[in-house]
Amino acid sequence: MADYKPGNMDIRVQERTFAGFVRFVTVSVVVIICFLVFLALVNG
């Protein structure tokens, strides 16, 4: 514990995971919105 230096941890994996999660949520929201618009147009 005495060798700990703040800001020295490698967080590349966590950053990639978070970026992937944000991309997944963004694509999911776009698909859901398109699906809802399609349903609104079909059911008129």
GROMACS elastic network, one bead per residue, 0.5 to 0.9 nm:
[ bonds ]
;  ai    aj funct       b0    kb
    1     4     6  0.55561   500
    2     5     6  0.85825   500
    4     8     6  0.80644   500
    5     8     6  0.57582   500
    5     9     6  0.83310   500
    6     9     6  0.76076   500
    7    10     6  0.85441   500
   10    13     6  0.78962   500
   10    14     6  0.87964   500
   11    14     6  0.52720   500
   11    15     6  0.61812   500
   11    16     6  0.87080   500
   12    15     6  0.50640   500
   12    16     6  0.61715   500
   12    17     6  0.85670   500
   13    16     6  0.51727   500
   13    17     6  0.61375   500
   13    18     6  0.86168   500
   14    17     6  0.50320   500
   14    18     6  0.61164   500
   14    19     6  0.85332   500
   15    18     6  0.51478   500
   15    19     6  0.60913   500
   15    20     6  0.85622   500
   16    19     6  0.50412   500
   16    20     6  0.61006   500
   16    21     6  0.85648   500
   17    20     6  0.51121   500
   17    21     6  0.61900   500
   17    22     6  0.86985   500
   18    22     6  0.61574   500
   18    23     6  0.85455   500
   19    22     6  0.51469   500
   19    23     6  0.61542   500
   19    24     6  0.85793   500
   20    23     6  0.50656   500
   20    24     6  0.60770   500
   20    25     6  0.86190   500
   21    24     6  0.50510   500
   21    25     6  0.61654   500
   21    26     6  0.85428   500
   22    25     6  0.51847   500
   22    26     6  0.60893   500
   22    27     6  0.86249   500
   23    26     6  0.51111   500
   23    27     6  0.61652   500
   23    28     6  0.84767   500
   24    27     6  0.52807   500
   24    28     6  0.60287   500
   24    29     6  0.86027   500
   25    28     6  0.50030   500
   25    29     6  0.60891   500
   25    30     6  0.86209   500
   26    29     6  0.52504   500
   26    30     6  0.63104   500
   26    31     6  0.87016   500
   27    30     6  0.51523   500
   27    31     6  0.61678   500
   27    32     6  0.86022   500
   28    31     6  0.51437   500
   28    32     6  0.61131   500
   28    33     6  0.85882   500
   29    32     6  0.50992   500
   29    33     6  0.61037   500
   29    34     6  0.85595   500
   30    33     6  0.51778   500
   30    34     6  0.61454   500
   30    35     6  0.85424   500
   31    34     6  0.51374   500
   31    35     6  0.60930   500
   31    36     6  0.86356   500
   32    35     6  0.50168   500
   32    36     6  0.61652   500
   32    37     6  0.86305   500
   33    36     6  0.50862   500
   33    37     6  0.61776   500
   33    38     6  0.85286   500
   34    37     6  0.51111   500
   34    38     6  0.60919   500
   34    39     6  0.86216   500
   35    39     6  0.61861   500
   35    40     6  0.86297   500
   36    39     6  0.50314   500
   36    40     6  0.61642   500
   36    41     6  0.86552   500
   37    40     6  0.50343   500
   37    41     6  0.62191   500
   37    42     6  0.86382   500
   38    41     6  0.51690   500
   38    42     6  0.61333   500
   38    43     6  0.85586   500
   39    42     6  0.51714   500
   39    43     6  0.59872   500
   39    44     6  0.81304   500
   40    43     6  0.54086   500
   40    44     6  0.57584   500
